[in-house]
Amino acid sequence: MNKPLRVIARYSALSLAQVKEVFSFLPEVAYQLTSVASFGDKNKHISLMDNIDSDFFTREQDDAVLHNNADVAVHSAKDLPFPLTDGLELFALFAAEDKTDALVCRNRFSLSQLPAGARVGTSSAVRKSELLQLRPDVTVVSIRGTIEERIAQVDTGSIDALIVAACALKRLGLGGRIAEILPFKTHPLQGHLAVTGRKDEKELKAIFSPFDVRNTYGKVTLVGFGPGNPDLLTIGGDKVMEKADIIFYDDLIDKDFLNKYSAEKIYVGKRKGEHSHSQDAINEMLYLSAISGKNTVRLKGGDPMLFARGREEMDFLRSRQVETAVIPGISSSIALAAYTHIPLTHRGVSSSVAFVTGHSANPAPSPNTDTVVYYMGGANIAAIAHRMIADGRNADTPVALVYNVSLPDQRTYFSSLKELQFSVVRYPTPILIVAGETVALECRNTNAKVLITGTTSEEYAACGHIVHTPLIKIQKNGKTAIKNILAGSANTFDWIVFTSRYGVRCFFELLNEIKSDIRRWTNIRIASTGKTTTAELNNFHIYPDMESATESAEGITEYFRENGLTDKNILLARSDKGLKYLSRTLEALGNKVTDMPVYTNTVNAEADKVDLSHFDKIIFTSPSCVDAFVQLYGTLPQGIQLTAKGKTTANRLKTYIE
C-alpha cells in the first residue's frame, strides 16, 4: 500500500497487544493505530451478565470503519456482533493458540482448594453456571474492567479468585498468574482475533485473507429431502451430497437411497419421545465437522426452513463464522396437495392457507385462513379439532388426515372437525392434518368402511359403507321404584334432563304404563344432551328448553354453570350404566339430583365379531359401547379412527388406551 493502513481498536492494553499480534503476521505492512474507548469500556457499571447489545464492545470501531475514518478494525472475535453491522465484512479470523479458561488466585489455590464461600469473579453468565456446577459452595461476583483491573481486585482482596481467558493473560505476559486451567467449555471464538472492514474492499481483504483460519473450514449446507420419496429430492440437493464428506440425516429419509453417496452418514433423527441427539448436540456436531475441514450436509425431511429448525442451525454456525447455505426441499404440505389432489387454495373456495405446528396438547388459536395444515399433530388431533371449533370454525368443516405423504404406503382418511373432536386416532406418524373446504373436493367418505357399535345406524348412513353390529341391548326398566318416582313426584322437579333417545322413549313408555297424565309435568323445564335426544323428544311433541351445544353431558353442566342455575330439583332420566359425572357436577353446583335409570344397558351376547382390518372407522355412541367392544375384542385396534359421540365416551376410549 502507498500509505499506512488505518487501524482502529479499543484502548486497553490487551486490545493493543492483539493488534501487534495480528500485524506480526504482516511485517511488511505499515499501519497507523487509533485506539478508542468502546461503549462497553465507557459503561463499566453495566454487567456483562445482563442482556447487553451484541455490539457492546465494537460499536465505535464499526462506525469509524463504515464512515471511512479507519480502514480496518481489530477485535477479539467473541466480541463480534451477530450478524455483523450492515456494510461490514469479516476479512479474517486468525487461529487461536489457546481457547481455555484460567483461574487466577492470590495463593495460587486450585479451584478445588478454594474454601467454601470464596468470592470468585467472572463477567460471564456461562462461566458462572459452569463454576457453580463444580463448586456450588462458592460466591460468584460479577466484575468488569480490564484484565489488569480485574487482577488488581484479586491482589487487594476484593475477591479471592478470578476466571479469565488464558489467552488474554498470555498476550499480556501474565501467564505466570495462572493457578489452574479450568475444565470449562469455552466460547467457540475464544482466543481468535478478527479483522473487519467495509464490504467490497477486495484489496484490503486480500491482505488478511491468507491468514484466515476459515480457509481450512468446510461448508455446511442444509438440504431439504422432501416428504420421503427420493424422486422429490432436488437436483441441487443431489449435487451437494455427491460432493459431501459427511451427511447428518433425519427421520423420513430413505436410508437405502443414501447408499449411493460416498459420504459418511450419521443419523441424528428426532421423533416424538425418541431423540437420538439433542438439538444442541446436533449443532455442535455440525460445527466440529465444519471446522475440521469437512464439506458437511445437514439433510432434513421436507424443507429446512419450515418446522425444521433450519434457521437455528444456521445462526449457530454463522455466529461461529462457518459458511452455510440452504437448498430448499418440497414441504410435506405441498406434496400432500399433489399426492392427494386436495388443493391448498382453489378459486372460489380458498384464497389463503396457513401452516401450523400441532405438537402442543393445548393448541394455540387457529389462524383465520380458508385452509389450515397442521404438522406434527398426530398425538393431538382431537385437541386441534376442538380448538378450531372453539375459534369459530364450522364443526362440519371437512378434514383429511394423510399418513406418509408421497410414500408407497401413503393413506388418506377423511373426517370432519365435529367428528374428530371426540375421536381417538391411533395412526402411526408422521401424519398431516389439512382442514378446510378444499378437502371436500376430494373427500371420499362414501368409500370409507365404518363399523357402528351402537343400537342404531340410521344417522350414520352418509358416513360410507356401514356395518352395524350392536354391542349393547337396551331394555325398559320396569322396576316399581322407578314407577313410584314417576307416579308421585312430578310436581317436585324443576328440570328433567334426558341423556339419550332411549331415556326419552322409556320415560314416556313408563308414563303410559302407569297411566300418568303428561299435564302433571307442564311446569317442568326440559334439557337434552343433543340433537338425537331432541329429535326423540320432538316425536312426543316436546321441545326442550335447552340442548347441549357439545352433544354431551358437559354442555348441560356448562349451561347450568353459566346461567347460575342452583338450588334446583333435577330428575335425571338415564341408563343404569350411566356415569355419575352429570349428577355429581350438577350437585356440586348446589342442585339436588334424582338419578332415575329408566332403561337397562347390557352387553349383546349375540353380537358378531368382525375382521377389524377391513374398517377405516369405528363409531362408539356411549361408554357402554366401548366397554362391550373391549369385552368382545379384548383391546382397541391400532390404525383405525375411533370416533366417540361426545366427550364422556371419548374419555372412556382414552381410559382404555392409556
C-alpha positions as CSV (number, residue, x, y, z in Angstrom):
1,M,0.0,0.0,0.0
2,N,1.1,3.6,-0.7
3,K,0.1,4.8,2.7
4,P,-0.1,3.2,6.2
5,L,-3.2,1.1,6.9
6,R,-5.6,2.9,9.2
7,V,-6.4,0.6,12.1
8,I,-8.8,1.1,14.9
9,A,-9.1,-0.9,18.2
10,R,-10.1,-0.5,21.8
11,Y,-7.7,1.4,24.1
12,S,-6.9,-1.4,26.5
13,A,-3.5,-2.9,26.8
14,L,-5.0,-6.3,25.8
15,S,-6.5,-4.8,22.6
16,L,-3.3,-3.1,21.7
17,A,-1.4,-6.4,22.2
18,Q,-3.9,-8.1,19.9
19,V,-3.2,-5.5,17.1
20,K,0.5,-6.2,17.5
21,E,-0.2,-10.0,17.2
22,V,-2.2,-9.5,14.0
23,F,0.4,-7.4,12.3
24,S,3.2,-9.8,13.4
25,F,1.9,-11.9,10.5
26,L,2.3,-8.9,8.2
27,P,5.7,-7.3,9.0
28,E,5.8,-5.6,5.6
29,V,2.5,-3.7,6.1
30,A,2.8,-0.3,7.7
31,Y,-0.2,0.8,9.8
32,Q,-1.4,3.7,11.9
33,L,-3.3,2.8,15.0
34,T,-6.2,4.7,16.6
35,S,-7.4,3.5,20.0
36,V,-10.8,4.3,21.3
37,A,-13.0,3.6,24.3
38,S,-15.9,1.5,23.2
39,F,-19.4,1.8,24.6
40,G,-18.7,-1.2,26.9
41,D,-15.5,0.5,28.1
42,K,-17.3,3.7,29.0
43,N,-20.1,1.9,30.8
44,K,-18.5,-0.5,33.3
45,H,-21.5,-0.3,35.6
46,I,-23.4,-2.5,33.1
47,S,-22.9,-6.2,34.0
48,L,-22.0,-8.5,31.1
49,M,-24.3,-11.0,32.6
50,D,-27.2,-8.7,31.6
51,N,-28.8,-8.9,28.2
52,I,-26.3,-6.5,26.5
53,D,-26.4,-5.3,22.9
54,S,-24.3,-7.5,20.6
55,D,-22.1,-4.6,19.5
56,F,-21.4,-3.6,23.2
57,F,-17.6,-3.6,22.5
58,T,-17.5,-2.9,18.8
59,R,-19.9,0.0,18.1
60,E,-17.4,2.8,17.9
61,Q,-14.9,0.9,15.8
62,D,-17.7,-0.2,13.4
63,D,-18.8,3.4,13.0
64,A,-15.3,4.5,12.3
65,V,-14.8,1.9,9.6
66,L,-18.2,2.5,8.0
67,H,-17.6,6.3,7.8
68,N,-14.1,5.7,6.3
69,N,-12.3,7.1,9.3
70,A,-10.5,3.8,9.5
71,D,-9.7,1.0,7.1
72,V,-10.0,-2.0,9.4
73,A,-10.8,-2.8,13.0
74,V,-9.1,-5.5,15.1
75,H,-11.4,-7.2,17.6
76,S,-11.4,-10.2,20.0
77,A,-13.5,-12.5,17.8
78,K,-16.0,-13.4,20.5
79,D,-16.9,-9.7,20.8
80,L,-18.2,-9.5,17.2
81,P,-21.9,-8.8,16.9
82,F,-24.0,-11.4,15.1
83,P,-24.9,-10.6,12.5
84,L,-22.1,-8.1,11.7
85,T,-23.2,-4.5,11.3
86,D,-24.6,-3.9,7.9
87,G,-21.9,-2.8,5.4
88,L,-19.1,-4.6,7.2
89,E,-17.4,-7.9,6.4
90,L,-15.1,-10.2,8.4
91,F,-11.8,-10.1,6.5
92,A,-10.0,-12.7,8.5
93,L,-10.4,-14.9,11.6
94,F,-7.0,-15.6,13.0
95,A,-6.2,-19.0,14.5
96,A,-6.5,-19.4,18.3
97,E,-3.5,-20.7,20.1
98,D,-5.3,-21.1,23.5
99,K,-9.1,-21.4,23.9
100,T,-9.1,-22.3,27.6
101,D,-10.2,-20.5,30.8
102,A,-7.8,-20.0,33.7
103,L,-8.1,-19.4,37.4
104,V,-6.1,-16.6,38.9
105,C,-5.8,-16.8,42.7
106,R,-3.9,-14.9,45.3
107,N,-2.5,-18.0,47.0
108,R,-2.3,-20.0,43.7
109,F,-5.0,-22.3,45.0
110,S,-6.7,-24.6,42.5
111,L,-10.5,-24.5,42.2
112,S,-10.9,-27.5,44.5
113,Q,-8.7,-25.9,47.1
114,L,-10.7,-22.7,47.4
115,P,-12.5,-22.5,50.8
116,A,-16.3,-22.6,50.9
117,G,-17.8,-19.2,50.4
118,A,-14.8,-17.9,48.5
119,R,-15.6,-14.9,46.3
120,V,-14.9,-15.8,42.6
121,G,-15.1,-13.1,40.0
122,T,-16.3,-13.5,36.4
123,S,-18.0,-11.4,33.8
124,S,-19.7,-14.3,32.1
125,A,-23.1,-15.9,32.9
126,V,-21.9,-19.1,31.2
127,R,-18.7,-19.2,33.3
128,K,-20.8,-18.6,36.4
129,S,-23.0,-21.6,35.5
130,E,-20.1,-23.9,34.9
131,L,-18.4,-22.7,38.1
132,L,-21.4,-23.4,40.3
133,Q,-21.7,-26.9,38.8
134,L,-18.3,-27.7,40.1
135,R,-18.3,-25.6,43.3
136,P,-21.9,-24.7,44.3
137,D,-20.5,-23.6,47.7
138,V,-18.5,-20.5,46.4
139,T,-19.9,-17.0,45.9
140,V,-19.9,-15.7,42.3
141,V,-19.1,-12.0,41.9
142,S,-19.9,-10.1,38.7
143,I,-16.9,-7.9,37.8
144,R,-15.9,-5.6,35.0
145,G,-12.8,-3.8,33.8
146,T,-9.6,-4.5,32.0
147,I,-7.6,-7.7,32.8
148,E,-5.2,-5.6,34.9
149,E,-8.1,-4.1,36.8
150,R,-9.6,-7.5,37.5
151,I,-6.4,-9.0,38.7
152,A,-5.9,-6.0,41.0
153,Q,-9.2,-7.0,42.7
154,V,-7.6,-10.3,43.5
155,D,-4.4,-8.8,44.8
156,T,-6.3,-6.3,47.0
157,G,-8.5,-9.0,48.4
158,S,-11.8,-7.7,47.0
159,I,-12.2,-11.1,45.5
160,D,-10.5,-14.4,46.3
161,A,-10.1,-15.7,42.7
162,L,-10.8,-14.7,39.1
163,I,-11.8,-16.6,36.0
164,V,-10.3,-15.2,32.8
165,A,-9.4,-16.4,29.3
166,A,-5.9,-17.9,29.4
167,C,-5.0,-16.3,26.0
168,A,-5.6,-12.8,27.5
169,L,-3.1,-13.5,30.3
170,K,-0.6,-14.8,27.9
171,R,-0.9,-11.9,25.4
172,L,-0.2,-9.5,28.3
173,G,2.8,-11.5,29.5
174,L,0.8,-12.6,32.6
175,G,0.8,-16.3,32.1
176,G,2.6,-16.7,35.4
177,R,-0.5,-15.7,37.2
178,I,-2.4,-18.8,36.0
179,A,-3.1,-21.0,39.0
180,E,-5.0,-23.6,37.1
181,I,-6.5,-24.3,33.6
182,L,-10.2,-24.9,34.2
183,P,-12.2,-27.8,32.6
184,F,-14.8,-25.4,31.2
185,K,-16.4,-25.5,27.8
186,T,-15.4,-22.0,26.4
187,H,-16.9,-19.7,23.8
188,P,-16.1,-21.2,20.3
189,L,-14.4,-18.0,19.2
190,Q,-12.3,-17.5,22.4
191,G,-8.7,-16.9,21.5
192,H,-9.4,-16.0,17.9
193,L,-8.7,-12.4,16.7
194,A,-10.9,-10.9,14.0
195,V,-10.2,-8.2,11.4
196,T,-13.3,-6.4,9.9
197,G,-13.6,-3.9,7.1
198,R,-16.0,-2.5,4.6
199,K,-17.7,-4.8,2.2
200,D,-16.3,-4.9,-1.3
201,E,-12.9,-3.7,-0.3
202,K,-11.3,-6.6,-2.1
203,E,-7.7,-5.2,-2.0
204,L,-7.9,-4.7,1.8
205,K,-9.4,-8.1,2.3
206,A,-6.7,-9.7,0.2
207,I,-4.0,-8.5,2.7
208,F,-5.5,-10.6,5.5
209,S,-7.2,-13.5,3.7
210,P,-4.1,-15.7,3.7
211,F,-4.2,-15.9,7.5
212,D,-8.0,-16.6,7.7
213,V,-8.4,-19.8,9.5
214,R,-11.8,-20.2,7.8
215,N,-9.8,-21.2,4.7
216,T,-9.5,-24.6,6.3
217,Y,-13.2,-24.9,7.2
218,G,-15.7,-26.9,5.4
219,K,-19.0,-25.6,4.3
220,V,-22.3,-26.7,5.8
221,T,-25.3,-27.0,3.5
222,L,-28.8,-27.6,4.8
223,V,-30.7,-29.7,2.3
224,G,-34.4,-30.5,2.2
225,F,-35.0,-34.1,1.2
226,G,-38.8,-33.6,0.8
227,P,-41.5,-35.7,2.4
228,G,-39.7,-39.0,1.9
229,N,-39.9,-40.1,-1.7
230,P,-36.4,-39.8,-3.2
231,D,-37.9,-38.7,-6.5
232,L,-38.7,-35.4,-4.9
233,L,-35.1,-34.5,-4.0
234,T,-33.9,-31.5,-6.0
235,I,-31.0,-31.7,-8.4
236,G,-29.2,-29.1,-6.3
237,G,-29.5,-31.3,-3.2
238,D,-28.2,-34.3,-5.1
239,K,-25.2,-32.4,-6.4
240,V,-24.2,-31.2,-2.9
241,M,-24.5,-34.7,-1.4
242,E,-22.3,-36.1,-4.2
243,K,-19.5,-33.8,-3.0
244,A,-20.1,-34.1,0.7
245,D,-17.7,-35.6,3.1
246,I,-20.3,-36.3,5.8
247,I,-24.1,-36.3,5.9
248,F,-26.1,-35.8,9.1
249,Y,-29.6,-37.1,8.3
250,D,-33.1,-37.1,9.9
251,D,-36.0,-39.4,10.1
252,L,-38.2,-39.7,7.0
253,I,-35.1,-40.1,4.9
254,D,-34.7,-43.1,2.6
255,K,-31.6,-44.7,4.1
256,D,-31.1,-47.1,1.2
257,F,-31.2,-44.2,-1.2
258,L,-28.3,-42.6,0.8
259,N,-26.1,-45.5,0.0
260,K,-25.4,-44.0,-3.4
261,Y,-23.3,-41.3,-1.8
262,S,-19.8,-42.0,-0.6
263,A,-20.0,-39.6,2.3
264,E,-20.0,-40.7,5.9
265,K,-23.6,-40.9,7.2
266,I,-24.6,-40.1,10.8
267,Y,-28.2,-40.5,11.9
268,V,-29.5,-37.6,14.1
269,G,-33.2,-38.1,13.8
270,K,-35.8,-36.9,16.4
271,R,-39.3,-38.4,16.7
272,K,-41.8,-37.8,19.4
273,G,-40.3,-39.1,22.6
274,E,-37.3,-40.5,20.8
275,H,-34.4,-38.2,20.2
276,S,-31.1,-39.7,19.0
277,H,-29.4,-36.4,19.8
278,S,-30.5,-33.2,21.4
279,Q,-30.6,-30.1,19.1
280,D,-27.6,-28.6,21.0
281,A,-25.6,-31.8,20.3
282,I,-26.6,-31.7,16.6
283,N,-25.4,-28.1,16.4
284,E,-22.1,-28.9,18.0
285,M,-21.6,-31.9,15.7
286,L,-22.2,-29.7,12.6
287,Y,-19.7,-27.1,13.9
288,L,-17.0,-29.6,14.7
289,S,-17.4,-31.2,11.3
290,A,-17.1,-27.9,9.5
291,I,-14.0,-26.6,11.4
292,S,-12.3,-30.0,10.8
293,G,-12.5,-29.1,7.1
294,K,-15.3,-31.4,6.0
295,N,-17.9,-30.4,3.5
296,T,-21.0,-31.1,5.6
297,V,-24.6,-31.7,4.6
298,R,-27.4,-31.5,7.1
299,L,-30.2,-33.5,5.4
300,K,-33.7,-32.8,6.7
301,G,-37.1,-34.1,5.8
302,G,-39.4,-31.6,4.0
303,D,-37.9,-28.1,3.7
304,P,-35.1,-27.0,6.1
305,M,-36.8,-23.7,6.8
306,L,-40.3,-25.0,7.6
307,F,-40.8,-26.5,11.1
308,A,-37.2,-27.9,10.8
309,R,-35.1,-25.6,12.9
310,G,-33.1,-24.7,9.9
311,R,-32.6,-21.1,11.0
312,E,-31.5,-22.2,14.5
313,E,-28.7,-24.3,13.0
314,M,-27.7,-21.6,10.5
315,D,-27.5,-19.0,13.3
316,F,-25.4,-21.3,15.5
317,L,-22.9,-21.9,12.6
318,R,-22.8,-18.4,11.2
319,S,-22.3,-16.9,14.6
320,R,-19.2,-19.1,14.8
321,Q,-18.1,-17.9,11.3
322,V,-18.9,-21.1,9.5
323,E,-20.2,-20.7,5.9
324,T,-23.7,-22.1,5.5
325,A,-26.1,-22.5,2.6
326,V,-29.7,-23.8,2.2
327,I,-31.1,-25.9,-0.6
328,P,-34.9,-26.0,-0.3
329,G,-37.0,-29.1,-0.3
330,I,-40.6,-29.9,-1.1
331,S,-42.5,-29.5,2.1
332,S,-44.9,-32.2,3.1
333,S,-47.9,-30.0,2.8
334,I,-47.0,-29.1,-0.9
335,A,-46.5,-32.8,-1.6
336,L,-49.8,-33.6,0.2
337,A,-51.7,-31.3,-2.3
338,A,-50.1,-33.1,-5.2
339,Y,-50.4,-36.7,-4.0
340,T,-54.0,-36.4,-2.6
341,H,-55.3,-33.9,-5.2
342,I,-56.5,-31.7,-2.3
343,P,-55.6,-28.2,-3.3
344,L,-54.4,-25.8,-0.6
345,T,-56.0,-22.9,-2.5
346,H,-58.8,-23.0,-5.0
347,R,-60.7,-20.3,-6.9
348,G,-63.9,-19.5,-5.1
349,V,-63.2,-21.9,-2.2
350,S,-59.9,-21.0,-0.6
351,S,-57.7,-18.0,-1.1
352,S,-55.5,-18.4,1.9
353,V,-53.6,-21.2,3.7
354,A,-51.7,-21.4,7.0
355,F,-49.1,-23.9,8.1
356,V,-49.2,-24.6,11.9
357,T,-47.3,-26.8,14.2
358,G,-49.6,-29.2,16.1
359,H,-47.3,-30.7,18.6
360,S,-48.8,-29.0,21.6
361,A,-51.6,-30.7,23.6
362,N,-53.0,-27.2,24.2
363,P,-53.1,-25.8,20.6
364,A,-52.7,-22.1,20.1
365,P,-55.6,-20.2,18.4
366,S,-56.2,-21.5,14.9
367,P,-55.4,-19.0,12.1
368,N,-58.2,-17.3,10.3
369,T,-57.4,-18.8,6.9
370,D,-59.5,-20.8,4.5
371,T,-57.2,-23.8,4.7
372,V,-55.1,-24.9,7.6
373,V,-52.4,-27.5,7.6
374,Y,-51.1,-28.9,10.9
375,Y,-47.7,-30.5,11.0
376,M,-46.7,-32.9,13.9
377,G,-50.2,-33.1,15.2
378,G,-50.8,-36.8,15.2
379,A,-51.0,-37.0,19.0
380,N,-53.3,-34.0,19.4
381,I,-55.9,-34.4,16.6
382,A,-58.9,-34.2,18.9
383,A,-57.5,-31.1,20.7
384,I,-56.8,-29.4,17.4
385,A,-60.3,-30.1,16.2
386,H,-61.8,-28.8,19.4
387,R,-59.8,-25.6,19.3
388,M,-60.7,-24.9,15.7
389,I,-64.4,-25.2,16.5
390,A,-64.0,-23.1,19.7
391,D,-62.3,-20.4,17.5
392,G,-65.4,-20.2,15.3
393,R,-64.7,-22.8,12.5
394,N,-67.8,-24.6,11.3
395,A,-67.9,-28.0,13.0
396,D,-68.8,-29.7,9.7
397,T,-65.5,-28.4,8.1
398,P,-64.0,-31.4,6.2
399,V,-60.6,-32.7,7.3
400,A,-58.1,-35.1,5.7
401,L,-55.5,-37.0,7.7
402,V,-52.7,-38.1,5.5
403,Y,-50.1,-40.6,6.6
404,N,-46.7,-41.0,4.9
405,V,-47.2,-38.4,2.2
406,S,-45.6,-39.5,-1.2
407,L,-44.5,-42.9,0.0
408,P,-45.9,-46.2,-1.3
409,D,-47.9,-46.8,1.9
410,Q,-49.5,-43.3,1.9
411,R,-53.0,-43.4,3.2
412,T,-55.7,-40.7,3.4
413,Y,-58.5,-40.7,6.0
414,F,-61.4,-38.3,5.7
415,S,-63.4,-36.9,8.6
416,S,-64.8,-33.6,10.0
417,L,-63.9,-31.3,12.9
418,K,-67.1,-32.3,14.6
419,E,-66.2,-36.0,14.4
420,L,-62.5,-35.6,15.2
421,Q,-63.0,-33.6,18.4
422,F,-64.2,-36.7,20.1
423,S,-62.0,-39.2,18.2
424,V,-59.1,-41.2,19.3
425,V,-56.8,-41.7,16.3
426,R,-54.1,-44.3,16.7
427,Y,-52.4,-43.9,13.4
428,P,-48.7,-44.2,13.0
429,T,-46.8,-41.0,12.5
430,P,-45.9,-38.9,10.6
431,I,-49.4,-37.7,9.8
432,L,-50.6,-34.3,8.4
433,I,-53.9,-32.7,9.1
434,V,-55.5,-30.5,6.5
435,A,-58.8,-28.7,7.3
436,G,-60.9,-26.6,5.0
437,E,-63.5,-26.7,2.3
438,T,-61.0,-27.7,-0.3
439,V,-60.9,-31.1,1.3
440,A,-64.4,-31.7,0.1
441,L,-63.2,-31.5,-3.5
442,E,-61.5,-34.9,-3.0
443,C,-63.4,-36.2,0.1
444,R,-64.2,-39.9,-0.3
445,N,-66.2,-40.5,2.8
446,T,-68.7,-42.6,0.8
447,N,-65.9,-45.2,0.3
448,A,-64.9,-45.4,3.9
449,K,-65.8,-48.6,5.7
450,V,-67.4,-47.8,9.1
451,L,-68.3,-50.1,12.0
452,I,-71.2,-48.9,14.1
453,T,-71.3,-50.3,17.6
454,G,-74.5,-48.6,19.0
455,T,-78.0,-49.8,18.8
456,T,-79.0,-47.9,15.6
457,S,-77.1,-46.8,12.5
458,E,-79.6,-44.7,10.5
459,E,-77.9,-41.3,11.4
460,Y,-74.6,-42.6,10.1
461,A,-75.8,-43.7,6.7
462,A,-73.9,-40.9,5.0
463,C,-70.5,-41.9,6.6
464,G,-69.7,-44.5,4.0
465,H,-70.1,-48.3,3.8
466,I,-71.8,-49.1,7.1
467,V,-71.6,-52.3,9.0
468,H,-73.8,-52.3,12.1
469,T,-73.0,-54.7,14.9
470,P,-74.9,-53.5,18.0
471,L,-72.8,-54.4,21.1
472,I,-75.4,-53.5,23.7
473,K,-79.1,-54.2,24.4
474,I,-81.5,-51.6,25.6
475,Q,-84.5,-52.6,27.8
476,K,-87.0,-50.6,29.7
477,N,-86.5,-50.6,33.4
478,G,-89.9,-51.5,34.9
479,K,-88.9,-51.7,38.5
480,T,-91.5,-50.5,41.0
481,A,-89.2,-47.9,42.5
482,I,-88.9,-46.1,39.1
483,K,-92.6,-46.2,38.6
484,N,-93.2,-44.8,42.0
485,I,-91.0,-41.8,41.2
486,L,-92.9,-41.1,38.1
487,A,-96.3,-41.5,39.8
488,G,-95.7,-39.5,42.9
489,S,-93.0,-36.8,42.5
490,A,-93.8,-35.0,39.2
491,N,-94.6,-31.6,40.8
492,T,-91.5,-31.5,42.9
493,F,-89.0,-31.3,40.0
494,D,-87.8,-28.1,38.3
495,W,-85.9,-29.9,35.5
496,I,-85.8,-33.2,33.7
497,V,-82.5,-34.0,32.0
498,F,-82.6,-36.6,29.2
499,T,-79.2,-38.1,28.2
500,S,-80.3,-40.2,25.2
501,R,-83.1,-41.1,22.9
502,Y,-83.7,-44.3,24.9
503,G,-84.1,-42.3,28.1
504,V,-86.9,-40.3,26.4
505,R,-88.5,-43.3,24.8
506,C,-88.5,-45.4,28.0
507,F,-89.6,-42.4,30.1
508,F,-92.8,-42.0,28.1
509,E,-93.4,-45.7,27.9
510,L,-93.3,-45.9,31.7
511,L,-95.6,-42.9,32.0
512,N,-98.0,-44.8,29.7
513,E,-97.8,-47.9,31.8
514,I,-98.7,-46.2,35.0
515,K,-101.3,-44.1,33.1
516,S,-99.7,-40.8,34.3
517,D,-101.1,-37.7,32.5
518,I,-98.3,-35.6,30.9
519,R,-100.1,-32.5,32.0
520,R,-98.8,-33.2,35.5
521,W,-95.3,-32.2,34.2
522,T,-96.2,-29.0,32.5
523,N,-94.2,-26.6,34.8
524,I,-91.0,-28.6,34.4
525,R,-88.2,-27.5,32.1
526,I,-86.5,-30.0,29.8
527,A,-82.8,-30.4,29.0
528,S,-81.4,-32.6,26.2
529,T,-77.9,-33.8,25.6
530,G,-78.0,-33.4,21.9
531,K,-79.8,-33.4,18.5
532,T,-80.7,-37.1,18.6
533,T,-82.2,-36.9,22.0
534,T,-84.1,-33.7,21.0
535,A,-85.4,-35.5,17.9
536,E,-86.9,-38.2,20.1
537,L,-88.5,-35.6,22.4
538,N,-90.0,-34.0,19.3
539,N,-91.7,-37.3,18.5
540,F,-93.6,-36.8,21.7
541,H,-94.3,-33.2,20.9
542,I,-91.8,-32.0,23.5
543,Y,-89.4,-29.2,22.6
544,P,-86.6,-28.9,25.2
545,D,-85.8,-25.6,26.9
546,M,-82.1,-26.3,26.3
547,E,-80.0,-28.6,24.1
548,S,-76.3,-29.3,24.8
549,A,-74.1,-27.4,22.4
550,T,-71.4,-30.0,22.7
551,E,-73.7,-33.1,22.1
552,S,-72.6,-34.3,25.6
553,A,-73.3,-34.0,29.3
554,E,-70.6,-31.4,29.6
555,G,-72.8,-29.0,27.6
556,I,-75.6,-29.3,30.1
557,T,-73.4,-28.7,33.1
558,E,-71.8,-25.7,31.4
559,Y,-75.3,-24.3,30.7
560,F,-76.3,-24.6,34.4
561,R,-73.0,-23.0,35.4
562,E,-73.2,-20.1,33.0
563,N,-76.8,-19.3,33.9
564,G,-76.3,-19.6,37.6
565,L,-78.9,-22.4,38.0
566,T,-78.6,-23.6,41.5
567,D,-80.9,-25.0,44.2
568,K,-82.9,-26.8,41.5
569,N,-84.6,-30.2,41.9
570,I,-83.5,-32.2,38.9
571,L,-84.7,-35.6,37.6
572,L,-82.0,-37.3,35.5
573,A,-83.6,-39.9,33.2
574,R,-80.7,-42.2,32.2
575,S,-79.3,-45.7,31.8
576,D,-78.5,-48.0,34.7
577,K,-74.9,-47.9,33.4
578,G,-74.8,-44.1,33.2
579,L,-71.8,-42.4,34.6
580,K,-72.1,-40.3,37.8
581,Y,-70.3,-37.3,36.2
582,L,-73.5,-35.4,35.3
583,S,-75.3,-35.9,38.6
584,R,-72.2,-35.1,40.6
585,T,-71.4,-32.0,38.7
586,L,-75.0,-30.7,38.9
587,E,-74.9,-31.4,42.7
588,A,-71.6,-29.6,43.0
589,L,-73.4,-26.5,41.6
590,G,-75.8,-26.6,44.5
591,N,-78.7,-28.7,43.0
592,K,-80.5,-31.8,44.1
593,V,-80.4,-34.6,41.6
594,T,-82.6,-37.7,41.5
595,D,-81.0,-40.4,39.3
596,M,-83.7,-42.4,37.6
597,P,-82.4,-45.3,35.5
598,V,-85.4,-45.7,33.1
599,Y,-83.6,-48.3,31.0
600,T,-81.0,-51.0,31.4
601,N,-77.9,-51.4,29.2
602,T,-76.4,-54.8,28.8
603,V,-73.8,-56.4,26.6
604,N,-75.3,-58.0,23.5
605,A,-74.1,-61.6,23.8
606,E,-75.2,-62.4,20.3
607,A,-73.0,-59.6,18.7
608,D,-71.0,-60.7,15.7
609,K,-67.2,-60.3,15.9
610,V,-65.9,-58.9,12.6
611,D,-62.5,-58.6,11.0
612,L,-61.4,-55.1,12.1
613,S,-58.7,-54.8,9.4
614,H,-61.4,-54.1,6.9
615,F,-62.6,-50.9,8.6
616,D,-61.4,-47.2,8.4
617,K,-63.5,-46.0,11.3
618,I,-65.4,-47.4,14.4
619,I,-68.1,-45.2,15.9
620,F,-69.0,-45.6,19.6
621,T,-72.2,-43.9,20.8
622,S,-71.7,-44.4,24.6
623,P,-69.2,-45.5,27.2
624,S,-71.0,-48.8,27.5
625,C,-70.4,-49.5,23.8
626,V,-66.7,-49.0,24.5
627,D,-66.8,-51.4,27.4
628,A,-68.7,-54.0,25.4
629,F,-66.2,-53.7,22.5
630,V,-63.2,-54.3,24.7
631,Q,-65.1,-57.2,26.3
632,L,-65.7,-58.8,22.9
633,Y,-62.4,-57.9,21.1
634,G,-60.0,-57.8,24.0
635,T,-58.5,-54.4,23.1
636,L,-58.9,-51.3,20.9
637,P,-57.3,-51.6,17.5
638,Q,-54.4,-49.6,16.1
639,G,-54.6,-47.6,12.9
640,I,-58.3,-47.1,12.9
641,Q,-60.2,-43.9,13.7
642,L,-62.1,-44.4,16.9
643,T,-64.9,-41.9,17.0
644,A,-66.9,-41.1,20.1
645,K,-70.3,-39.4,20.3
646,G,-69.5,-36.9,23.0
647,K,-66.7,-36.2,25.4
648,T,-67.7,-38.7,28.0
649,T,-67.5,-41.6,25.5
650,A,-64.2,-40.2,24.2
651,N,-62.8,-40.2,27.8
652,R,-63.8,-43.8,28.2
653,L,-61.8,-44.6,25.0
654,K,-58.8,-42.8,26.3
655,T,-59.0,-44.7,29.6
656,Y,-58.5,-48.0,27.8
657,I,-55.8,-46.6,25.6
658,E,-53.8,-45.1,28.4
